[in-house]
Amino acid sequence: MIDEPSERLIEQRIRNRIYEILEILADCDAGVDLVGVKGYFNLFEDFVHRPSIEAGTSALSRDERAIVLEIAEFLEAASETNPDFTKAEFIDSDWPGKIAPTAREARALFLRRGLFSEKIEEVEPGQPAAIAAGQ
């Protein structure tokens, strides 16, 4: 029988997935080419609009949460400009170029802390919860 991951472990994994999506957004037009225009919007949306992130109780730091929500606003504005962008239209609109600098900033912010374990709960990246609790 496989144990279900804890809520904390799920939050850690979500933070890691958001980092991976930031890599795509930071790649500007190449990111759109990689995942397509629908993927560009939906990948981020799938992970960001979670009650834990919106409430500030996720594995994201306060600064990470703020910049991730800023990128979500960029994506929402781009989508409102034209909800039916083709890939070429989206690239030509320069929205990927407007979003990429903030995504690069967010990526750097995430890397200051590092990525969390996918297998064990951590208080901070590299600090397992059991060890941190015993200190």
N, C-alpha and C positions, 0 to 999 in steps of 0.2 A: 504494500500500500504506500502511495506517495503522499507525504505531508503537504498540506496546502500552505502556500507562503503566507507569512504574516502581513498585516497591513503595512507595516514599516518596510518590509522587503519589497512589497509591490511599489510603494512610493519611491524607494531607491531605484528600482528598475525603470519606473516612469521617468525619473530625472535623467537617467542614462539615455533613454530613448529620445527625450527632448534634446539632449546634447547632440545625438546623431542627426536629428532633424535640423538643428542649427548648422551643422556641417553642410547640409544640402542648401539651406537658405543663404549661407555665407558664400556659396559658389556662384551666386548670381545667375546668369543665363545658363551656365552648365548644370546648375541644380535643377532648373526647369527642364532642361533636356533629359536629365537623368530620370526624373519621376513623372514628368508631364505636368500640365497646368493643374489638373484636378488633384493629382498627388501632392503637388506643391502646397495647395491650400488644405487638403484633407488630412495629410499626415500630421501637421502641426495641430490642427483642430481636434483630432482624435485624442491627443494627450493633454492639451492645455486646459480645456474647459471641463475640469474635474472639480468637484466640491472642495477637495483638500487644497488645491492650488488657489482657487478663488477665495477660500477662507484663510489661507496662509498657514495651513497645518501640514503641508507636504514636506518632502526632503529638500525642497528648494530653500535657499536662504532668502532673506527679505529682499536683497538686491537682485538676486536671480529671478525671483518672482516678479519684481517690478519690470525688469527688462523683457522677460518672457511675455508679460501682459502688454507691454509696449509693442512688441512684434505682432502680437495677436491683433492689436488695433490697426497696425499697418496692413495686415492681411485682410482685415475686415473692410478697410477703406478701399483697398485695391479691388476686392470682390464687389463692392457697391458701385465702383466705377463702371464695371462691366461684368456681370455675373456669368456671362457666356463667352469669356475670352477663349480664343484659340491659342495654342502655344505661341505661334508667331505674333499674334496681336499682343499677348501678354509681355513677351520679350520686348517688342517694339514700344510698348507703353513706358518702359523703363522702371516699372514697379520693382522688378528683381534688383535693379541697381540702387533703388532707394532703400530696399529692405536689407540688402547684403551688409552694409557697414554696421548696422545695429546687430545683425546676427553674428558678425565677427566679434563685436564687443561682448555680446552675450557668451559666445563660445570661450573667449579669453577669461571671462568672469567665472564660468563653470570650471575651467581648468585650474584656476587658482586654488580651489578646494580639491579638485580631482574628481574622479568618478567613483561611485559607490560600488561595493561588492554586489554581485547578482545572487550570491548564495547565502550570505550571513548578514544579520542586522548590524548596522554601524551607526554610531552617534554622529560621526563625521567620516569622510572617506579615510580608510586606513585605520580607523579606531573601532574595533568590534564593540558592540554594546555591552557584552559581559565584562570585558576588561575595563571599559570606561566606567561602568557602574561600580566596580570594585575598587576604584582609585580613591 
